[in-house]
Amino acid sequence: MTKIILVTGPARSGKSEWAETLAAGSGKQVIYVATGLVDAADLEWMRRLEKHRNRRQVDWETLEVPIELPAVVRSAQSSECLLIDSVGTWTANLLEQEATVWGQMQQDLLAGLKSTAADVILVGEETGWGVVPAYPAGRLFRDRLGTLVRHIGAIADSVYLVTGGYALDLSALGTPLPPAKN
């Protein structure tokens, strides 16, 4: 049976490490799906990417997928565990897309998650816990990501919140909301 797991939380909370722990315990071939764009001019970003690379197990395959995430999810095999890090970065990569294009990409990802043969672990950032961004692009990003994370959570078998050095299984502790009305 395919499992969908969402790992969410604030910045620097350990989301990726918890997702990696879950993937390592899956018993399947782990495919690390990195959604970040490589930008050699951004040294701080390159250090972040390197930190993630160094933490990965050597037998894990890595795919760099900044845009075509739905296709990767759809094509995954039952012997695989996809670790997608992260849906926030993927959302940022598509931020300049028109609302209709974004909506279709989001629906394609959700449909792929519902039909994939693989286990999928997704890392999703929680950006809406702070102030309302002062700029339209920041508000658009926060709203798109918040909606996407909610939709993924609604179809996930397990949802974890990682914060304060702990991973909380929200699917065991919480009550799911009714489906979002977009």
N, C-alpha and C positions, 0 to 999 in steps of 0.2 A: 504494500500500500504506500502510495506517495505521501510524503509529509511536507507541509509548508510551515516554516517557522519564521516569525518576524522577531528581530532583536532591535529594540528601540531605546532611545535615551538621549541625554544631553551630550555635548562635546566633551571629549576626554574622559568619558565615564567607564570605558572598557567594553563598549559594544562589540567592537571587532574581535577582541580577545575572547569574549564569551561565544560569539558566533564561530570562531575558529575551534574552540573547545567542543562545541556541539558537532561541528563538521568532522573533527578528528574521531569522534565517537560514533559516527554514522555507520562504520563498517563498509563504506562505499568509496569508490575513487572520487576524490575531491577535486572539483574544478573551481578554482578561485576566479571569479568574474570581477575584474577590476574596472570600475566605470570612470575612473579619473583620467583626464587628459594629461598627457605628459607635456610639460612646459619647461624646457631646460633653462629658460631665462628666470624662472621663479624658483630660486634656490631653497626657500623655506618649504615650498610645495614638494620639491624633489626630495628633501630630507624626510618629509612625511611618507612619501611613497616608498622610499628606501626602508624606512622603519617597518612598514607593513610587509615588504618583500622579505626582509630578514627574519621575520617571525614565522613565515609560512614553512610548513614541512616540505622537505626536498622532493618528496614524491608527488606533491600536488602539481597539477597542471594549472597554468595561469593564462587566462584570456583577457586581453584588453578590449573592452566593449563600451565605448563612450556613448553610443547611440542605439545600436541594433540589439538591445537587450531582449525584446520580445522574441526575436528569431532564435537567439541562443537558448532561451528557456524552452521554446517549442521543440527544438531539435535534440534536447538532452535525453540521455538513455536511462533506463531503470537501474543500471549498475552505478550511476553517478549521483553525487551530492553536489549541487551548485551552491557555492557560497558567494552571494552577490554583495559586494561592498563598494558603493552603497547606492541606495535609491535616491538619496539626497543629491549626490554628485551627478547621477544620471538626470535628475530633474533640472539641476543647474545647467547641464549641457544642452538641454532642450528649452531653456527659458525664453529664448527669442522666437520660438515657434508661435504661430497664431493659436488662439484658443481651440479652434477646431482640430488642428494638427496635433496639439498636445492631448486633447481629449481622445483622439483616435489612438495615439501612442499608449496612453494610459490604459485604454480598454484592451488594446492588443496585449499588453503585459499581463493584465489581470486574466484575460482569456488563456494566455499561455500558461500561467500558473495553475489554472484550474484543469488544464488538459495535459500537462507535462508528465512524462513517465518518471522523471528524476525526483529525488528529494531536493528541496530548495530552502536555503537559509538566507534571508535578506536582512541586511543591516539598514535601518532607517533612522535618520536623525529626528529629534524633536526640536523644532525651531520656534514653536508657538508659545513657549513658556515665558518669554521675555516681553519687552515692550513692543508695541506695534511699530514696524519699521517706518522710518521717516520718508522713504523713497518708494515710488511705485514698483520698481523692480524687486525690492526687498519684500514688499507686501505680496506681490505676485508669486515669488518663490515660496514664501511661508505658506500661502494659501494652497498652492499646487501640491507642495510636499505634504502638508497636513492632510489634505484630502486623499492623496495616494496612500499614505501610511494607514489611514483609517480604512480604506477599501481593502488593502492587503490584510490588515488585522481581522477584517470580517470574514475572510476566506481561509485564514491561517489555522492550522491545527493547534499551534502553540504561539503565544505572544509573550515575550520577555521584556521587562523594563530593567535596564541596567543603570544604576545610579548609586552614588555613595559607596562604591565598592561591593555592591550586591546585585545579583540578578534575581529579579522577582518574576515568578511565573504568573502573569496577569490572567492567563486563560484558566488557571486553577483557582485564583483568588477573587477574580472579578466577575461581573455580570456583563455579557455583551450588550451593546446598544442595538436598537432596531436598525435595519439597513439605512444608510445615508440616502437622502433624497437629492444628492448632488448639490 
